[in-house]
Amino acid sequence: MVRALTALLAVSAVILPLTADVSLADEPVDVELVLAVDVSLSMSADELEIQRHGYAAALTHDNVLQAIADGAYGKIAVTYVEWAGTTWQRVIVPWTVIANRADAERVVAQLSAQPPNSARRTSISGALEFGSDLFAESGYQGTKRVIDISGDGPNNQGAPVNLTRDGVVRQGIVINGLPLMTRGGFSGAYDVNDLDRYYSDCVIGGPGAFMIPVNDWTQFPEAIRRKLVLELAGPASRQWAVEEADHPPVVLAQDKPAADCQIGEKMWRNRSWMLDSR
């Protein structure tokens, strides 16, 4: 009897933890998506509002909702982060599931609850590191993990962006980009002429990674909508083919970098005549 009771207790000790693990399993979704949005001082207050409104409109657009519905699970998990310098990242919308319009509208309500803030410097590498850490605490298990990063200038603070990019990609995370080539902020001292090429060579990465440049703020809402459709639907989907037919092709990640991935840091070091910056 004692021997049987001992055996039963041993079996229970094994079974109980396994049961607990199953009950805490992450919820499956098609995509875990980090929307990482630049709010450095080079962005004017109007531009910050345009960004917010653009993401809000895109998340509730019929084409985006259809791309979500067409997934294997019919839902995604999304979080919205604003970033500037190395240590300045703010989660505006925590991880939330979007499976239908009502879900998307709840995300938009959170997004619109407070006006955006801005801060000094531009650390794309800091934003990528912060974004990659968010996946560990999402509570979801996506078939794809994506950081969707937008910005209007090169990295000028923190770790080298291309090395950080490579480390994030090694974790199985795809990085897509939205370079803002609008020249509408406070200062053009740290602008680079080919920010789209910089993003292509130094920022985006992973299987199927791409970027869509924005040359004027009037293009922003459409660019965000299109970008979300493409990254949610994927390059093999009907939606991707339709977007490619209706618009100029997206720029895919290059095999060999050609842009100077340290250009932002070099411009910052040579800023002696400037008193303020991004």
Disulfide bonds with the S-S distance in Angstrom:
Cys202-Cys261 2.04
